[in-house]
Every structure is written in C-alpha cells, then in structure tokens.
Amino acid sequence: MRADGSNTGNLSSVILGLVVLALAGTVGTVGLIRQVAEIGPKVGDIVTFDPLEALSRDMRTKISVQRASGGPDAACVLDIGALHAGGGSVVIEASQAQTGDGYRVHWAGARNSDDQKGCGTSEDLLVDRADIETLAMAAGGYGVSPKKLRANTVWSARSSAR
C-alpha cells in the first residue's frame, strides 16, 4: 500500500461516479413517469371515421355515453360500425375535472347508431377515457389520416388555382 492516499482518491472517484449515475437515472425515471401520465387523449384531439377505410369484422362495439345537455333522455349509443359506415368525427373539447377521467366531446357525422338510441348527427357528449381510447383504436388512432390530408391538399390547390 502506498502512503500517499491514491487508493482513497480512486475509491472517492468511483463513489462519486456511482452517485452521478444514480441521480441521472432518477431524473430520467421522473421524466418518463411524467410522459406516461400525459399519454392518452388531450383537449383538441380528434378521432375521425372514414367510410372508405376498412373496418374489422369483429368491431361490433356499442358505447353508451351521455349527452352534455343532460335531461331524462341524456343517454345515447355510439355504434362503431355505424360510425365507420357513415363517417364523422369526435373532437375532445374539455376534460371533466369532477369525474377524473371524463371528457366533453363533440360528435358530428352522418349517423352513429342503427337504432333509435343514437346520439344524432351533431351532439356534445360526455365520454370517459376508456371509451375515447376505444373510439380512437377503432378509427386507427387520433388525428386525420394521411390519405385525407393528401386529398384535401390536392383539392385546396385546385380550388385556389381557379
């Protein structure tokens, strides 16, 4: 052993390095937890249903929701098959703080159910997070499909050229 303390210096450097790595890992973990908490629907997200896109044959889901206006006939049904057949969109307008995981959305489209329990062609609805995620999954995700964006861009370019 040397009497000049170089072993102590090396040990201190190793410990300091481990502490720095532990802190960096903790900061990274906290950042990841924050990102995971933000996953899911956000105000302003849109879910679009395109009648020209294929629908899985096993997608026969019907989602019970509430009209935002309330009243005795507030309950209505969104039928995934009918949404795809008629087309339309759901826009997330606000989160409902009192319910914790509920959202106020606006539905607009041709039809949303094949029976009398439908929500109409345009309606503000109260929908929980799980049901919005079901709608998004059935529509192929949030947003507008790239095919629609290209078609709208071409149409807009033709319209403005006239």
Secondary structure by P-SEA (a helix, b strand, c coil): ccccaaaaaaaaaaaaaaaaaaaaaaaaaaaaaaaaaaccccccbbbbbbccbbbbcccbbbbbbbccccccccbbbbbaaaaaaccccccccccccccccbbbbbbbcccccccccccccbbbbbbcaaaaaaaaaaaccccccaaaaaaaaaaaaaaaac
